[in-house]
Amino acid sequence: MSETYDVVIVGGGAAGLSGALVLARARRRVAVVRGGAPRNAPAEHMHGFLSRDGMPPAELLAAGAEEAAGYGAELISDFVVGAEPAGDSEFALRLGGGATLRARRVLVATGLRDELPQLPGVRERWGRDVLHCPYCHGYEVRDQPIGVLGGPEPGAMARAVHLALLLPQWSGDVVFFPNTMPLSDGERAHLDARGVRVVEGAVARFVVDDRLRGVELADGRAVPRTAMFVAPAFRAADDVLVALGCAFDDNGWVVTDATGRTSVPGVWAAGNVSNPAAQVISAAGAGSTAAIAINGDLVLADVAVLAR
């Protein structure tokens, strides 16, 4: 079996590559296993990242991978299909291609999946003019006719109402579509206070051709809109954390401390896999914070051995 890595990072997005950069510069032996499509792959540009505002997400990841590799991080295009403890304070990570990596520490930065409403037109325009984050995309659709889709379950409904209350900062024409979910009197009062118009009725589809044109309701009514915000369900890509036995909270998210350390000694999590609200810049920061904590943990482990 090959030599044990100091750290194997699972996930090659902003959090994983940021962690790899810090650890490689600290002269640790690091491997980054990067397989799936990034969450923000459909978006043409990312925003809110100081000095990189407007950069295509793929360009950021390409630059980050080049920087980390330049300091010696090993980039592996594969998927982790199994993970387990392996001996004294080590872990074995099985890859889809058949190889097994051994690591003294593991940083999981696999992100999350957006489960989108199952309506025609949503997936076709996702990340373009069907959106979920006003801080990421609100400025780009400023002063346009904007809609917000409610439902299909209470948690998503609450997030959708929150979106609708935020969006009047970017446009004076915001319509909320409750769809199949009822609004409380309080929610209606808050929407009215913000100048958000409510259009009742089940939504049949988003009308799209080369772009979003509007919303069609089940009764045939059509409401022109050039941008729609939805509140997808967030599903952490946390298979590795589950396999390693990490603790999760009542909402199903992995429990970590401020550095990303999980309940399993030697395992950290960073980015959207542990924080669904993290944007690209905060995910990158979380990866850096976790990397510094991991390096410190390795130093303490080495000192403990040498001091025996």
N, C-alpha and C positions, 0 to 999 in steps of 0.2 A: 504494500500500500504506500502511496506517496506520502511525503513529509506533511506533517500537520501544519495547517495555516494558523497564524495567530487569530485571525478573524475571517469568517466567511460572511459576506453580506448577501442577503437574499433580496433581490430587487435592485434594478438599475435606474430608478427615477431620481428626482432631485435629492431625496433624503438619502438613498443608498449611495449615490455618487459623491455627495458631499461628505458622508462618513468615510468613504474610501479615500478621498483626497486627504482628509485630516490624518487618517491612520497610515497611509502610505508615506506621507511627509514625516510621520513619526517613526518611519523605518520599520513598520510592522509588515509581516507577510500577509497580504490581503488578497482575497478572491471575491469578485462580484459576480453573482449568478443572475443574469438578466435575460428574461425570456419573453414575457407577455407584452401586449400593446399597452403603452401608458394610458392612464385614465384620460388625459387631456389631448390624446392623439387627434380627435376630430377637430379641435380648435385650430384656427389658422394662426392665432397669435395669443401670447399670454401677457398679462398686465399686472401691475403692482409690484414687479420685481425690480428693485432699484438698480439702475444702470442697464437693465435688460428689458425695459418696458417695450412691448410690441414685438419682441422676438418670437419667431415660430418655436413651439415647444421642442420639436425635433432638433433644432439647431442648438438649443441650450443643452440637451442631453448629449449631443455629439461633442460639443465643446467640453462638457464635464467629463465624459469618458476619456477624451484625449488627455485632459489634464491629469486625471487619476492614473491612467496608464503611463504617463510620462514620469511619474514618481515610482513606478514599479507595481502598481496594482494589476492583478491578473483579471481580465474580463472574460467571462465564460457565457456563451450564448446557449442557454439550456434552461430547464425547469427543475426545481426541487420537487421530487415526488415522494420523498420520505425523509423523516428526521427523527433521531433518537439519541439519547446519551450513549457515549462510547468510552468506557473506562473511566479513569480518574480525571474529572473536570474537563472532559472533551465531548464533542458531539460528532455524529456521523450524518452527513447529508447525502442522500441518494439522488442522483440526477436522472432525468428522463433518458438521456443517452447511454446510461449504464454505469457511469463512473460514480465513485463515492468520495466525497471530500471530508476530511477530518478537520475539526476546528476547535481551538481552545475557547473561543467566544463566537457568538452568533448575533448578528444584527439583522432583524427582519424589517424590510422596508418595501413590502409588496403592495401597498396601497389598498384601494377599495374598488368595488364595481358599482356603477350607477344602474339601478333597476328602473327603467323608464316606463311611464304609462303606456299601456298597450293600445295606442290609438294610431290610426294611419296618419303619416306625416311627421310624427314625432322623431323617430329614429333617422329619417331621411335628412332632417335639418338640424340634428343635434350638434351643438357646438358651433353653429353658424348663426341662425336666427331663432333657434329653440335652445334656451339657455337655462342655467340654474343659479348663477351667482352674479348679483348686480355689481359687486366690487370687481369682478373679473371682466364683465361685459357691459355694465350699465352705461358707461360713458360712450361706448360705440353705438348704442341705440338711443342716445339722448334725443329728447323732443320728438320721438316717433310714437305712433300708436302702439302701446304695449299691452299685452294681456298676461294674466297669471292663471294657471290651471289649478283648481283645487282637487282634493281627494287623492287617492281612492280610499285611504284609511285615516283614522284620527291623527296619527303622528305626522303623516305627510300633509294633512289638512292644516295643522297648526303651523308647519313650516311655510306652506303656501300663503297663508294669511300674513305671516311675518314678511315674506317677500313683497306682497302687495302693499304693505305699510311702508316698506323701504323705498319702493320704486318711484313714488312721486318726487323724490329728490332729483330724478333724471328726466322725468317727463310729466307733463300736465295732463296726459291722456292715458290713464291706466284703467283697465277693465278687469274685474275679477270674475272668473267663471267657477262657481262652487262645484259644478258638475254633479256628481251623485251624492255629495255630502252636505248635510244641513249646516247652516251658519247659526251661531248663537246670537242672541240680541247684543251682547257685548262686542262680538266681532263685527257685527254690522255697524254698530255705533262708531267703532274705531276706523273702519274703512270709510265711512261717511265723513268722519272728521278729517281724513287725509284726502278727501276728494276722489276716492276710488269708486267708480261705478260698478255695480253688481249686476251681472246678467245671469239669470237663473236658467236651468235646464241642462239635461244631459248633453255632453259634448260627443259628437259623432266622429269628427276628424279634424285635423289641421289641414287647411287647403294650401297645397304647395304646387308649384311648377318648377321654375328655375330658382325660386325663393319662396319664403312663407308669404301667403296672401291674406290669411285670416282663419277664423274658426267657424266651422259649421256645426250647428246643434242638431240633435236628433229630430226635432220638429221641422227642420229645413231652414231655419233662420241662419243667416250668415253675418258675422261681425268682422269687418276688415281689421286686421292687425299686421304689422310688419315685424314684430318681435313677440315671442311668447316665453315666459318663464315657467318652469315646472319644478316641482320638489321631488326628485327621485328618491327611492329608498336606497340607503347606503348599506352595502354589504362588504365588510372587510374581507380581503383576500388573506385570511388568517390560518390557512391549513397548516403551515409550519408551526405556528404558535400553538395550535391545538395539539399537534403531534408531539410537541415537546412538553406538554402538560402545563402550560401557562394558565394562570387564573384569569377569569373574565368577570366583568361586573354584571349587574342585573339587566343592563341594556345590551349585553353581548359584546362589549368592547374589552380588549385586553387591558388588564390593570398594570399600570406602570408608575414609577416615581417620576420626578421632574427631569431626570436624565434619560428616561425611556427604559430603565431597568425593569424587567418583568419579575414575577414571583419565582421564576426558575433561575437560580444562580448561573450567570454566564450568558444569559439571553436578554437582548435588548430589542425594543421595537421603536420605530420612528416613522413619522409621516402619516399619511391617511390610514394606514393599517391600525393605528391606535388613536388617531384624532381626525374624525371626519371633517372638521372645520378647517383643517390646515390647508392654506394655499401654497403655491409653489415655493414662495420665499420662506414661509414658516416651516415647511417640510424640510427644506435645505438646512435651515437653522437647527431643526431637531436632529437631523443626521449628524451635524457637526457636534452638537452637545452630547449625543450618545457616543460618538467616536472618542471624544476626550474622556468621558467616563470609562469607556471600555479600556482605553490605554492605561488609565490610572489603576483600574482593577487588575490588569495584567502585571503592572509593576509591583503591586502589593503581593500578588501570587508569586512572582519571581523572588521577591525579597524574603517571603516566608520560607521558600525552599532553600535559599542560600544561607539563611540565618539558622538553619537547624543544626 
